[in-house]
């Protein structure tokens, strides 16, 4: 199977965005007090960005 370079680049970009969401969630979890609503939001966003379309 040949890979479409544009699709590969697009997928990598979305995975980078998802990683930033997970980093934001980890940051919010360390806050005092923890920002649980923000943690859940960022985790949900990461999942949405990694879902296949």
N, C-alpha and C positions, 0 to 999 in steps of 0.2 A: 504494500500500500504506500503510495506516495503522499507526502505531507504538503499541504498548501502552506507556504511560508507566511502568508498574510494571516491565515487562521491560527497558525502556531504563535505568531507574535501577539495576536489579539488575546489568545488564551493565556499566554504568559503575563500580559498586562493585567488581566482580570485576576489571576492568581496573586500577583503583587498587591493589588487592591485588597483582596481578601486577607492577605497576610497583615496588611496595615490595620484592618479591622480587628484582627485577633490581637495585635500588639496594643491597640487602643483598649480593648477589653481587659487585657492583663494590667494595663496601667490603671484603669478605673477600679479594678478589683483591689489594688493596693492602696487606694485612697482611704483616708480615715475621716469619716466612716466610708465603707465601701459604697460605690455607686452601682448597686445591683441592677437598677433599671437600664443604665447605660451599658453595663456588661452584657446583659441579655440582648440589647439592641445591636451592639457590635457583633456579637456571635451570630445573630440571625442574619445580619448583613453579609457576613463572611460566607455563610451557608448559601445564601442566594447567589452570590457571585461565583460559587463553584458548582452550581447545578448545571447539568447539561441542558441545552435548549434544543 
